Amino acid sequence: MNHDQPVDRELNRTAVTAAEIAREPSTVPDFDAVRRDFPRARTAAYLDNASCHPLSVHAAAALHRYIDWTTHDVAEPWWPGWAAARDQAKHLFAELINAGPEEVAFARSTVEAESNLLNGMQEHLAGGNVVTDDLHYTAALYNYRVRQRDGLDVRIVKHRNWTLDPADVAAAVDRNTRLISVALVSNVNGLLADVKALSDLAHAHGALLYADIIQAAGAVPIDVRAMGIDLAACSTFKWLMGVKGFGFLYVRADLQGTVVKPTQHHGGVHLNYPPWVEEPDPDAPEIVFAPTPGPACFEVSYPSYEGAICAQESLAYINRLGVANIRSHARTLTDRLQEELPALGYPSITPRRNESPIVAFKVPDPAATQTRLRAAGVNVAMRHGDKMRISPSVFNNQEDVERLLRALPPAGTGHRC
């Protein structure tokens, strides 16, 4: 393939089927070839995938096919041609987290999905409390603080040296706890939560466990059954290599419509009277209505087809690579960063042997550091004041890390911009 013209050459590529994915050999991918699938790798040492992951040429080609269709061929009925890709996206995500397709709904964003879950759990939460922690996403914490202002008992556990002490979480949980809410991987420092221990703690007190998996899905293995995750959500624009404005919601089957009720409604009615029908059915009511069953009850109107089509392609790509292989590749880069950056005077706030692709370090002069890195063509994130977050993905290599290290002076020598 000529990777200088990736999108044009990929326009007629057919979608990968689930059966084809299942036949993929379980071998370690050629990550040099993977790098060529991401044009962003040619323009920078892009190490900020926890903020927004670049599209692969395959996902870009899928979007181009859809755009070309909407530009030239759109007509009624428009949905059958893209329904298969839409449905496959949901099935592929369900497989990725070991859920059933009947437990997965489309969502617009992680934050909106968690908020909708809480809205649907008002009866379950009434008279109880929610336990979360300060390594959860700040927009989620804002959501809980607003609800705390309105009367919900919310308990935010503080981290100890950038990790969660299980004893601190256990001390916050009691017989009135209804929900433990946690980021499976923290966007702050990449901490991978011991979610099984948290779910065991929640279930022992009759509570549920919600996991924000936006920084985990596609980057670390997830098994909602084995981990005891009851509810989860994620957007696709990070490690799922998709676009913004589209994501997934997981609700355990037995919780749907019982503990978690839909709060936004979508569906239709049949008007069984003239002039809507010439011959009304005498055995049916005038307005025939049936609630939407299954996870679709949490969806409102059409999902983003651009998001679904991109997710279908990217999920198939991730499945071909294998999440375990993706994590192992990232570990070779994050392990080196954990060794070399502290030696240069940048202390790590990410625990050693942490199994996510996100690492974070303290920097003495964030603004000057960011200026210097950008001048060298290196992209990282500066967060929470003096924290530099680095998040390599499948297309990154040791040359990217070397480029970062060369651009950073020893922290004690000052910064030259």
C-alpha positions in Angstrom: 0.0 0.0 0.0 1.1 3.5 -0.7 0.7 5.2 2.6 1.3 8.6 1.2 -2.2 8.4 -0.2 -4.0 6.3 2.4 -7.5 7.5 2.3 -8.0 7.5 -1.5 -6.6 4.1 -1.8 -8.8 2.8 1.0 -12.2 4.1 -0.2 -13.4 0.8 -1.6 -12.2 -1.4 1.2 -15.0 -3.7 2.5 -16.0 -3.8 6.2 -14.4 -6.6 8.3 -17.0 -9.1 9.5 -17.1 -10.6 12.9 -16.4 -14.0 11.4 -13.2 -12.7 9.8 -12.1 -11.2 13.1 -12.6 -14.5 14.8 -10.3 -16.1 12.3 -7.4 -13.7 12.9 -4.3 -15.4 14.2 -3.3 -14.6 17.7 0.2 -13.3 16.8 2.0 -10.2 17.8 1.3 -7.5 15.2 3.9 -5.7 13.2 3.8 -2.4 15.0 6.0 -0.8 12.4 3.2 -1.5 9.9 0.6 -0.3 12.4 2.5 3.0 12.6 2.0 3.5 8.9 -1.8 3.3 9.4 -1.7 6.6 11.3 -0.7 9.6 9.3 -0.3 11.7 12.5 2.8 9.7 13.3 4.5 11.3 10.3 3.8 14.8 11.4 4.7 14.7 15.1 5.7 12.6 18.1 2.1 12.5 19.2 2.0 11.2 22.7 -1.4 12.6 23.8 -3.8 9.8 22.9 -5.5 10.1 26.3 -6.8 13.4 25.1 -7.8 12.5 21.6 -6.7 9.5 19.5 -5.8 10.1 15.8 -7.9 8.2 13.2 -6.4 5.4 11.3 -6.5 5.4 7.5 -9.1 2.6 7.8 -11.5 4.6 10.0 -10.9 7.7 7.8 -11.8 5.6 4.7 -15.0 4.4 6.4 -16.0 7.9 7.1 -15.2 8.9 3.5 -17.4 6.2 2.2 -20.3 7.4 4.3 -19.7 11.1 3.4 -19.5 10.1 -0.3 -22.8 8.3 0.0 -24.6 11.2 1.8 -23.2 13.6 -0.8 -24.1 11.6 -3.9 -26.5 8.7 -3.2 -28.7 9.5 -0.1 -32.3 8.5 -0.7 -35.3 6.8 1.0 -35.1 4.4 2.6 -31.6 5.5 3.7 -31.0 3.4 6.8 -30.7 -0.2 5.5 -27.4 0.4 3.8 -25.7 1.4 7.0 -27.7 -0.6 9.6 -25.3 -3.5 9.4 -22.3 -1.4 10.3 -24.3 0.3 13.1 -25.3 -3.0 14.6 -21.9 -4.6 14.2 -20.4 -1.7 16.1 -22.6 -2.5 19.1 -21.8 -6.3 18.8 -18.1 -5.6 18.6 -18.1 -3.4 21.6 -20.1 -6.0 23.6 -17.5 -8.6 22.7 -14.7 -6.2 23.7 -16.0 -5.9 27.3 -17.5 -9.4 27.4 -21.1 -8.2 27.6 -24.1 -9.3 25.7 -25.4 -7.1 22.8 -28.6 -6.9 24.7 -26.7 -5.0 27.4 -25.2 -2.3 25.2 -26.7 0.9 24.1 -25.4 3.8 22.0 -24.5 7.0 23.9 -23.4 10.5 23.0 -20.7 10.8 25.6 -19.4 9.3 28.8 -20.4 12.2 31.0 -23.9 12.3 29.5 -24.3 8.5 29.9 -23.3 8.5 33.6 -25.7 11.4 34.2 -28.5 9.6 32.5 -27.8 6.5 34.6 -28.0 8.5 37.8 -31.3 10.1 36.6 -32.7 6.6 36.0 -31.6 5.4 39.4 -33.3 8.0 41.5 -35.5 5.4 43.3 -32.5 3.2 43.9 -30.4 6.1 45.2 -33.1 7.6 47.4 -32.1 7.6 51.1 -28.7 6.2 50.3 -25.2 7.5 49.4 -22.8 7.3 46.5 -19.0 6.7 47.0 -16.5 8.0 44.5 -12.9 9.3 44.5 -10.9 12.4 43.5 -9.1 10.5 40.7 -12.4 10.2 38.9 -13.0 12.6 35.9 -13.7 16.1 37.2 -16.8 16.5 35.0 -18.2 13.4 36.8 -17.3 14.8 40.2 -19.1 18.0 39.2 -22.2 15.9 38.4 -22.1 14.4 41.8 -21.5 17.7 43.6 -24.6 19.2 41.9 -26.6 16.2 43.1 -25.0 16.6 46.6 -26.3 20.2 46.6 -29.7 18.8 45.8 -29.7 16.4 48.7 -27.8 13.2 47.6 -25.2 11.9 50.1 -22.0 11.9 48.1 -18.7 10.8 49.6 -15.5 11.6 47.7 -12.5 9.6 48.8 -9.2 11.4 48.6 -6.2 9.7 47.0 -3.0 8.9 49.0 0.1 9.7 47.0 -1.9 9.3 43.7 -3.3 5.9 44.5 -6.5 4.7 46.1 -6.2 3.1 49.5 -8.8 0.3 49.7 -9.2 0.9 53.4 -10.2 4.5 52.7 -12.8 3.4 50.2 -14.1 0.7 52.6 -14.4 3.3 55.4 -16.7 5.4 53.2 -19.0 2.5 52.3 -21.8 1.5 54.7 -25.2 -0.2 54.6 -26.7 2.8 52.9 -24.3 2.9 50.0 -26.2 2.4 46.8 -23.4 3.0 44.2 -19.6 3.1 43.9 -18.5 5.1 40.9 -14.9 4.9 39.7 -12.8 5.5 36.7 -11.4 2.2 35.6 -8.3 4.1 34.4 -7.9 7.6 35.8 -7.4 10.4 33.3 -5.2 12.1 35.9 -2.3 9.6 36.1 -3.4 6.4 34.4 -4.1 4.6 37.7 -5.8 1.3 36.9 -8.3 0.8 39.7 -8.7 -2.6 41.4 -12.2 -2.7 40.1 -12.9 -6.3 41.2 -12.1 -5.4 44.8 -14.4 -2.4 44.5 -17.2 -4.4 43.0 -16.9 -7.0 45.7 -17.1 -4.2 48.3 -20.1 -2.7 46.6 -22.0 -6.0 46.2 -21.3 -7.0 49.8 -23.2 -3.9 50.9 -26.0 -4.3 48.3 -24.6 -1.6 46.1 -23.8 -1.4 42.4 -20.5 -0.5 40.7 -20.3 2.0 37.9 -17.0 2.2 35.9 -16.1 5.1 33.6 -14.1 3.1 31.0 -13.2 5.9 28.5 -9.5 5.7 29.3 -9.6 1.9 29.4 -11.6 0.5 26.5 -9.3 -0.5 23.7 -6.2 0.0 25.8 -6.5 -2.5 28.6 -8.5 -5.8 28.7 -12.1 -5.4 30.2 -14.3 -8.2 31.3 -17.4 -6.8 32.9 -18.4 -10.2 34.2 -15.1 -11.1 35.8 -14.6 -7.6 37.1 -18.1 -7.4 38.5 -19.0 -4.2 36.7 -22.7 -3.5 36.7 -22.8 -0.2 34.7 -20.2 1.4 32.4 -19.9 4.0 29.7 -17.3 5.4 27.3 -16.9 7.7 24.4 -14.9 6.4 21.3 -12.5 9.3 20.6 -9.8 8.1 22.9 -8.5 4.5 22.9 -11.3 3.2 20.7 -9.8 5.4 17.9 -13.1 6.9 16.9 -14.8 10.3 16.8 -16.3 12.6 19.3 -20.1 12.7 19.9 -20.5 8.9 20.0 -20.0 6.2 22.6 -21.4 3.2 24.4 -23.4 2.5 27.5 -23.4 -0.9 29.4 -26.3 -1.8 31.7 -26.4 -5.3 33.1 -29.5 -7.0 31.7 -31.4 -7.5 35.0 -31.0 -3.8 35.9 -32.6 -2.5 32.8 -36.0 -0.9 33.4 -36.0 -2.0 37.1 -33.1 -0.4 39.0 -32.1 1.7 36.0 -35.1 3.3 34.3 -35.0 5.3 31.1 -35.5 9.0 31.6 -35.4 10.1 28.0 -37.9 8.3 25.7 -37.8 7.4 22.1 -40.3 5.4 20.0 -43.5 5.8 18.1 -47.2 5.2 18.1 -49.8 3.9 15.7 -52.9 6.0 15.4 -55.8 3.6 15.0 -58.6 6.0 13.8 -59.6 8.0 10.7 -58.1 9.7 8.8 -54.9 7.9 9.9 -56.3 4.5 8.8 -59.3 3.8 6.6 -60.4 0.8 8.6 -59.6 1.0 12.3 -59.0 -2.2 14.2 -61.9 -2.5 16.6 -59.9 -4.7 19.0 -57.1 -2.2 19.4 -57.0 1.1 21.2 -57.1 4.4 19.3 -53.5 5.0 20.0 -51.4 1.8 19.9 -48.3 2.2 22.1 -45.6 -0.2 23.3 -42.5 0.7 25.4 -39.2 0.2 23.7 -37.6 -3.0 25.1 -34.0 -3.8 25.9 -31.0 -1.4 25.9 -32.6 0.7 23.1 -34.8 2.2 25.9 -31.8 4.2 26.9 -31.3 5.6 23.4 -33.0 8.7 22.0 -33.5 9.0 18.3 -30.8 7.9 15.8 -27.3 7.5 16.9 -24.5 9.3 15.0 -24.0 7.1 12.0 -20.7 8.7 11.4 -19.7 7.6 14.9 -21.1 4.1 14.6 -19.4 3.5 11.2 -16.1 4.8 12.5 -16.5 2.7 15.7 -17.2 -0.4 13.7 -14.0 0.0 11.7 -11.9 0.9 14.7 -13.3 -1.9 16.9 -12.5 -4.4 14.1 -9.0 -3.0 13.9 -8.5 -3.2 17.7 -9.8 -6.7 17.6 -7.3 -7.7 14.9 -4.4 -6.2 16.9 -5.6 -7.7 20.2 -6.0 -5.6 23.4 -3.3 -7.6 25.2 -0.9 -6.9 22.4 -1.8 -3.2 22.5 -1.2 -3.1 26.2 2.1 -4.9 25.9 3.3 -2.5 23.2 2.4 0.5 25.3 4.2 -1.0 28.3 7.5 -1.0 26.5 7.2 2.8 26.1 5.7 3.7 29.5 8.3 1.5 31.3 11.1 3.5 29.7 9.4 6.8 30.6 9.0 5.6 34.2 12.8 4.8 34.3 14.2 7.8 32.5 12.0 10.8 33.4 12.5 10.6 37.2 16.3 10.5 36.6 16.0 13.8 34.7 14.2 15.3 37.6 10.5 14.7 36.7 9.0 12.7 39.5 6.3 10.2 38.5 2.8 10.3 40.0 1.9 7.0 38.3 2.5 3.8 40.3 5.2 1.5 38.9 3.9 -1.6 37.2 0.6 0.1 36.5 -1.1 -1.6 33.6 -2.4 1.4 31.6 -0.8 3.4 28.7 -1.0 6.6 30.7 1.9 8.0 32.8 2.1 11.4 34.5 5.1 13.4 35.9 5.6 16.6 37.8 7.3 19.4 35.9 8.9 22.5 37.4 7.8 24.9 34.6 4.7 23.5 32.7 4.4 26.5 30.2 8.0 26.5 29.3 8.1 22.7 29.0 5.1 22.7 26.7 6.6 25.4 24.5 9.8 23.5 24.2 8.1 20.2 23.4 5.9 21.8 20.7 8.9 23.4 19.1 10.4 19.9 18.9 7.2 18.4 17.4 6.2 16.5 20.5 2.6 16.5 21.8 1.8 15.7 25.4 -0.8 17.1 27.8 -0.3 19.5 30.7 -2.9 18.9 33.4 -3.7 19.8 36.9 -1.1 22.6 37.2 2.3 21.0 37.0 1.5 17.5 35.7 2.7 16.3 32.3 0.6 13.4 31.1 2.1 11.1 28.4 -0.1 8.5 26.7 1.5 6.4 23.9 -0.6 4.2 21.6 -0.2 1.6 19.0 1.6 3.8 16.4 4.1 5.2 18.8 7.7 3.8 19.1 10.9 4.3 20.9 11.9 7.1 18.4 9.0 9.1 19.7 10.1 8.6 23.3 13.7 9.5 22.3 12.4 12.7 20.7 10.6 13.6 23.9 13.6 12.9 26.1 15.9 15.0 23.9 13.5 17.9 24.1 13.3 17.8 27.9 16.3 19.3 29.8 17.2 17.9 33.2 14.7 19.6 35.5 17.4 21.2 37.6 19.1 23.0 34.7 16.3 25.4 33.7 14.3 25.6 30.5 15.5 27.2 27.4 12.7 28.1 25.0 
